[in-house]
Amino acid sequence: MNDYRDPSLPVERRAEDLLSRMTVAEKAALMFHPSTTPGDGGLLAAAELYVGNIGITHFNVLAGEDSLSVAEWHNTLQEIAEGTRLAIPVTLSTDPRHGFRSNPFTGQALGSLSRWPETTGIAATGELTTVRSYADTMRQELLAMGIRVFLGPMADIFSEPRWSRGSGTFGENPERVSELTAAFIEALRGGPHLGPQSVAAVVKHFPGAGPQLKGDDAHDPRYPEQVYPGGMQDLHLAPFRRAFAAGASQVMTYYGKPMGTSWEEVGFAFNAPVVQNILRKELGFDGVVLTDWNLLEAEQIGGLSFGPNGWGLEHLDPKERAAIAIDVGVDQFGGDRNPALIEELIDSGRITEERIDQSVLRLLREKFRLGAFEHRRVDLERTLEVCGSPVFVERGVVAQKDSLVLLTADEALLPIRHGSRVYLDGLSAQNVGNELIVVDNDVDAEAIVVRLDAPFEPGRGSLGDFFHGGTLEFSQETVERIDAYAKKAPVYLAVYLERPAVLTQFIGVASAIIGEFGCSDEVLLDALTGRTAFRGSLPFDLPSSMADIEASREDVPFDMAVPLFRAGFGLKLNAGLTPTSLS
């Protein structure tokens, strides 16, 4: 038996043995981490090409009809990998899968799993036990599908309210973000060290992606700038320091290029002061550094052409961009799938094989620590048993309930009286229990329940409307609609706070305003009818106006002069009782 196949030997010896047997082409293939989609026909042919012929063994799994289809695809990829010369197993990763919203670029919800609020909603519960429960549930459900790496958590500080990716963070408070990030990583690992029952975290987006210029995200080629008008670079590093102290073994750099700082004005994956000096030297990080997606070449995602996203180095060819990233300390390229670039760099002498060996060793160590060579298949019966199991579903429902933030309430009108005639706007009548009578027009209603999404400017992004940017004020049409409802019956307004919406125009109009971060209609209605309590607290400030937002600095948390509600605010309402003003 070759040493690398012997599970009784130390990880380092196994990794070095396997490295010594690998060709340059096999090493280069290990440094790419593209996407894969379950299916047959062309999708299966692509898997056979990239796994069987090219030898790529890291993939981010997209889509999938359900948990079982993802698990079956995992087993299919492993079968292909077993037929290669060294039989290096495939490592599957995923973006978030447990929410209510989907975005092909940042996470696709899978209905067969337990459903949880967005990460800001986990923070809104105010409990470390919730984030640990969330990560532990995710660990077990992902393992049951064969997924060993989670592309998260986001350790970014939500300091710019307009940022389209803020809902994936733990909020605006740097200390709280740090604390929750560390707790998540530890629970996802499932023990003190990575092992066969672990899912490895890829903490992101180094060095903190929150300070996007005007909140426009750097996925878009028109908005590459990351800015620090308050000089808060070190503050945004704080959650990463905690993540590494908690044992994070992988980290992802972001697309953005810093402007007006002492750092180079190039994307972070190419940025020597950031990756080489801060990450590798100052912080002493010796784990895997993965780039965000498609820095080298373009690819079709969600029906759109995506990439190349090498901001500041657009004038260079893919090969030279790859060389610069490797020079500064990158180990693996997310989204890209062309190992020939690395082979050509080695053949030309631009990059040495010894440098590539450093990255390959880091990647191999991770596979061995996770037990990937000994645990190549998942049991499909266990997939069905674990994914979406009643205990995990209930955990998610509890988190949804605990994340609801009651912002305003007319004590005489909350909870909604049982037997009331209710008109619904944005909710399904199928989700209403026996406590309420649904009517089909607002004239007959004794209560009107409305669900709205936080506003955004349609068409602002080049990637369709997958990234919501721009204004956080509701349109005049929406304001007038709520005003008209309020003239007919008490309005109970729930707003999905993907970003911190301006709610000023609804104060005094709606009888109750609720901030939510992803929940079912049933959970919302249970809270409004007094069946469950309101316990949540805001994970960020809510602005009083767009002017207040525009006057604040992108990198400075809590920089709005006159917020409508402060982070930590939330009226507490026990089941069946009237609210008390606790913040």
N, C-alpha and C positions, 0 to 999 in steps of 0.2 A: 504494500500500500504506500502510495506517495504521502509524504508528510502532510501536505495540505488537505488530504482527505481524512486524516486521523484526528477525531474530535478530542482525543486525550491529550494532545500536544498544545502548548501555549499558542495563543492567537498570533503573537509576533513570529514565531517559528513557522506556523502554517502560512502566514501571509508572505513571508520572505521566500519560502519554498515555491509557492505558486508564482510569485513575481519572477523568479529565476527561470521558470518554464515558459513564460509568455513571450510572444513575438512583439515587435514594435506595433504591428497592426492590432493585436489583441489588447495591448496597453492603451493605445489610442482610443479604441472602442469603449473602454471603461470610462473615459472622460466625457462621455456624452449622455444626456439624460432627456431624451425627447418624450413626446406623448404617444400613447397607444389607446386604441378604442376597441372594445370587444365587438366581435362580429365575424362573419365568414366572407367568402369571396375575396374582394380586394383588400379588406382589412386583415384577413388571415395571410394572404400573400405578402402583405407588407411586414407582418410579424415574422414570417419565415425568412424574408430578406434581411431585416435588421437584426434579428436574434440569431438566426441560423447561419447566414452568410457573412454579415458584417461583424457580428459578435457583440452588439450593444447589449448590456445587461441591467440597465437602469431605465425605468419608464414611469412617467406620470400617467396613470390611467384616467381617461376621460369617459364621461357618459356611462353607458351600461343601463340596461332596462331595470335591473334590480340587483340586490346583493348576490344572488346566486349566479347571475350572468357574469359579474365581476370575478367571483371565485372560480368559475369555470374557465374564464379567460386566463386567470393567473396560472391555473394548472396546464392550460394549453401552452403558454409561454415557457413554462418550466420543462415541459416535454420537448419542446424545440431546443431549448438550451442544453438539455442532457445529451443531445445528439452532436454537440460541438466537440472540438478536440479536447478541451480542458473541462467541459461540462460545468462552467461557472454559472451558478444559479442567477435567475433574474430577481432584481429587487424592485418591487412596485411601490410607487409613492402616490399620494393624492393631495389635492387641495381640499378645503372644507367640504363635507358632505352632509352635515347634520342640521342645516338650517332650513328656512322656508323659501329662500330666494336662490336663483341660479344665475351664474355668469360663466360662460365657457373659458374666460381668461383668469378667473380667480376662485372658482368653486361651483360645482354643480350638485344641488341637493339630490339625495337619493331617498325616495319615499319609503323604501323598505327598511330604513334605519330609524332609530329614535330621532325625534325632532326637538331641537333646542333653539333658544333665541340666539341672535348673532352675538359675537364676542362682547360687544358693548353691553348687551343684555345680561351676560354672565357677570360682568362687572357691576351692573345695576342691582344685582341681588345683594351685594355687599358682603358676601360670605366666601371665605376660602374653601369651605366644604363644597360649595357649588362648583367652583372651578376644578376641584379635585374629582368630584363626581363626573363632571363633564369629560375630563381627560381620560378617566378610567373607563368610562363607557365607550368613548371613542376608541381607546386602545383595544378593548375586547371585540368590538364590532369590526374594526379594521383588520385585526388579526384573523378573524373568521373569514374574511374575504381574501386573505393573502397579502394584504397591504402592510408593509413593514416600515415605511417612512411617511411622516406627515409633513407637508410643506407649510409649516407653521410651528408655533404661534407667531403672530405679528407682535413684535416688541416695540412697535412704533408708538410714539406719543401723539395723540389726536389734538395737536396744538393749533391746527388751522381748520376752522369749522367747515370751510368749503370743500375740504379734501374728499374726493369721491370714494376713498377706500377706508375712511375712518371707522366704519361699522365693523371692520375686522380687527380692531384694536381693543385693548382693555380700557380705553378712555383717555382722559386729559391729564389726570394726576400722575406725575412721573413716578412717585413712590408706589402708588397703587398699581400702576402698570408693571413696575419691576416685581412687586410681590406676587401678583397674579401670574405673570409670565413664568417665574421660577416654580410656582406650585403646579402649573399646568405641565411643564416639562417633566417634573418629578413623577407626577401621576401617570403621564403617558408612557414613561419608562417602566413603571410597574415594579420598581425595586431600586436598590442603590446603584446598580450597574446595568448596562444594556445586556439583554439576554434573549433567549428564545421567546419569552412572553412579553417582550418590549416592542413598542413602536418608537423609532428614533424621531426626534423633533429636528426640523430645520428652522431655527429661529430666524426671523426676517423682520425688516429689510435693512441690513447694515448699510450705513451707520445711523439708521432712523429715517424713515421716509415721510414723516409727518409734515415737514416744512416745505411743501410744494408751493411754488409761486401762485398765489391767488387760489390755491386748492386744486388747480388743474393737474391731473395725474400724468406722470412721465411715461405711461404706456403710449401716450399720444405723441407723435413726432413734433407737434407744434408746441408742446409744453414740457421741454426737458429740464427746465430750471428748478433747482432746489436752493432756497435762500435762507439766510440767517441774519435778518436785520437786527435781532436782539443779541447776536453773538452767542447763541445757546448750543453750539455744537456738542460740548461735553455733556450737557444735560440730556441730550437725545441718545447718548451712548450709555446712560445709566442702566436702562433695562437690559442691555446686552451684557454688561458686567455681571448683573445678577443671574442672567441666563447661563453664562459660562460657569459661574460659581455653582450653579445647580446641576452642572454636568452636561449642558448642551454640547453635542458632538458634531453638529453641522450648522452652517449659517449661510444665508442667502444675501447677496448684495442687491442693491436696487438699481433701477435704470437711471435715476436722476443724476444730473451733473451739478455740482455746487458752484454757485456764482458769488463773487465778491468776498471770498475767503482766502486763506493761505493755501487751501487745497487746490489741486489741479482742476481745471474746468473741463473735465471729461467724466463720463459715466463712472459710477463707483467701482464697477468690476475692473476698470482699467486704471484706477486711481492709486498710484503708489503711496502717497501720504496717508491714505485711508486704509487700504488693505495691507500693504507691506509694513508700514510704520506703526499704525495704531492697532490693527487687528492682530497681525502676526507677532510684532515685536513688543509693543507696549502692553497689550492684553495677553500676550503669550498663547494665543489660540493655535493649537496644532491639529484641529479637526478638519473636516471637509468644508471647503469654501465652494459653494455652488452659485453660479450666476442666475439672475432672473432670465426669463425666457427670450430666446431668439435674438441674441446680441450679434450673431455672426451672419445669419442668412434668414430669408423670409420663409413663412409657412402659412398655409391656409388654416385658420381657426375660426369656428363659428361662421363660416361662409365669408370671412373677410381675410384679406392679405395682412399678415402681421409680421413686422420686422423688415430689415434688420434694425435693431434698437441700440446701436453703439453710439450714443450721443457724445459729440465732441470728436469722434473719430470716423465720421461718416465718409470722409475722403479716402479712408484706407480700405484695402480689400479684406475679405473675411479672414484670410490667413494671417495678415499682420495684426488685425484686432485680436485674434486668438493668441498670438505670440505675446502681445503686450499684457493681456490678462494673465497668462501663465507666468510672465516675468514678475508681476506684482504679487502673485500668490494664489491665484485661482486654481482649483483642482478639477472642476467639472462645469460643463456648459449646459444650462437648462434649455430645453426646447430644440436646440440644434441637433443634427444627426449626421454629420459629415466627418468621420474620423480621418479621412484622407488628408484633411487640413493639417492635423498633427503629424501624420507620417511625413508629409512634405516638409514641415518645419524641421523635423529631425534629420531627414535626408539632406537638407540644405545646410545644416549646422546652425540654423537660427536659434533652435532650442535643443538642449542636450538631452540624451536619453536618461541621464542621471536625474535631471530635473523632473522629467515625466515620471520616473520611478517614485519620487517623493509623493506625488499625487496618487499614483496607483496604489501604493502601500496604504495610504489613508483610506482609500475606498475599499480595499480588500479587508482591512482590519474591521471596518464597519460590518461587512457581510459576515465575517467569522463571529464577531461579537453577537450578532443577531441570530446566530445559529442557522443561517440560510442554507448552508451545505447539508445540514442534517434534517432540515424541515422544508422539503421542497414542494410538498403538496398540501392543500387544505382539504379537510373532510367536508364534503358538500352537505352532508346531513347536519353537521355541526354549524355550518353557515346558516342553514335555515333555522336552527334552534337558537342561535345567539343573536343574529341580526334582527332588530325589531322585537326582541323578547319583551314580555310584559314588564319585567322589572326595569329594563332600560327605557322603555317608552314612558313609564311612570316617572322615572328620574327626569326625563326631558320635560314632561308636563309640569312637574313641580317647579323646575327652573323657569319655565314660561310664566307661571303664576307669580313667582317671587320677583320676576324682573319688571312687572308692570309698575309704572311710576304715576301716582295720582298727583297731578299738578295743581288743579283747582277743583273745588267741589262746593255746590250749594248743599249745605247740611240737610235742608228740608227735602231734597230731591234725590239723595243717594243713601242707600241703594234704591234701584228702581223697584217699585212695589210689584209683588207677584200678582199676576193676572192683568197687568197693564197691556194696553194695545200699543204695539211698537212697530214703527216703520224703520226699515233697514236700508242703509246706503253704504255699499262696500262690504256687506256681510251676506252670507247665504242663509236663507230661511230654513234650510235643511239642518242647520247647526243650532237651532233654537230649541231649548227644552220646553217642558210643560209649564214653566213659570210665567212665560210671556205669550201673548197672542199677537201673531204677526199680521199686519194689515198691509194692503198693497197700494195705499196712498197716504200721503202725509197729513191730509185733512182730518182723517179719522184717528190719528195717532195721539196717544197720551205721552209718548216718549219717542224720540228719534235718535237712533244710534248710527253714527257715521264713522267709517274708517278711511283715513287719508294716508297717502305716502308723503314723506317730506318732499317739498318741491325741488325742481331742477330745471335747467334750460335744455329742452329737447334739441338734438342736433349739434350740441356744443362740441362733442367729441368726434374724432375721426373713426372710432370703433363703434359706430352706431350709438345706441343709448345704453350700452353696457356699463359705462362709467358716467355717473351723474355729477355734473358740475354746475357752476354758476350760482344764480340767485338762490337764496334760502327763504325768500318771501313768497307766500301764496299769491296766486293770480287774483285779480279783482273779481273775476267770475266765481272762483271758489269762495271767496269771502262773502260775496253777495248770496251765494247758495246757502251758506251756513246761517247768515242773517235771516234769510227768508224762512228757513226751517224754524229758527228760534222764535219767530212770531207766531208759530202754530203750536209748538209744544217744546218742552225742555229738550235740549240737545246734549247728547253724551258723545263727545268727540275724542276718538283715539287716533293718534298720529304715529305712524311708523317712522322712528327717528333714525333713519339711515344716516342722516346728517342732522346737525342741530338746527331745526327749523325755527323761523321767526313766528311765534304764536301770539304776538301782541294783539293783533286784530280780533282774536277770538276771546280774549279776556273780557268777562262780563257779558258775553253773548252765549257761549256754551255753559250749560249748567255744571258740566264736569269735563275736564280735559285730562286725557291719559296719554303718557308717553309709552310707546311699546317698541320692542326691538326684535319682533318675530314671535308670533303666538297664533294659536288657532282661534277661530271665532268662538268656540266653546269656552276656552279659557277666559277670553275677554268678557263674555256674557256672564260667566260664573262670578267674576269679580264685580261687575256692575249690578248684579242682582243680590249681592251680599253672601253668596255661597262660599266665596273665598276672600281672603284679605288682600289689601294693597300693602305691599311691604317694600317695594323698590325705591331706589334713590338714583338721581341722575349721575351718570358717569362723566358728564361734561357740563359746562355752562351752556345755557340756552340764551341766544342773543335777543335783544329787544328790537333791533333793526339791522338792516344791511349796512347802514352807515357805521354802526358800532363794529361790525365784522371787518369792514374795509379799513377802518382806522387801526385795527389790531395788527400785531406782527406775527408772521407765519410760524416762527420758531418759539414763540413765548406762550406757554400755557397760561390760561386765565388772564388774558391781556385785554379783554373787552372792558370798556370803561363802565358801562351800565347794563350788565346782563339782566335779562328778565327773570331767570332763575339760576341760582348757583349750583355747581356740582355738589352732590350730596343732599340736595333738596328732594323731598317727597313726603306728601301727606300720608300718614299711616291710618289705615282703616281696617279694623278687625272685622271678621265675617259678621254681617248682620248689624253692624254698629255704625255710628257717625264718625267722620274723620277728625283726627287731632293733628294739629300743626306741629310736626316734628321734622327737623331737618338735620 
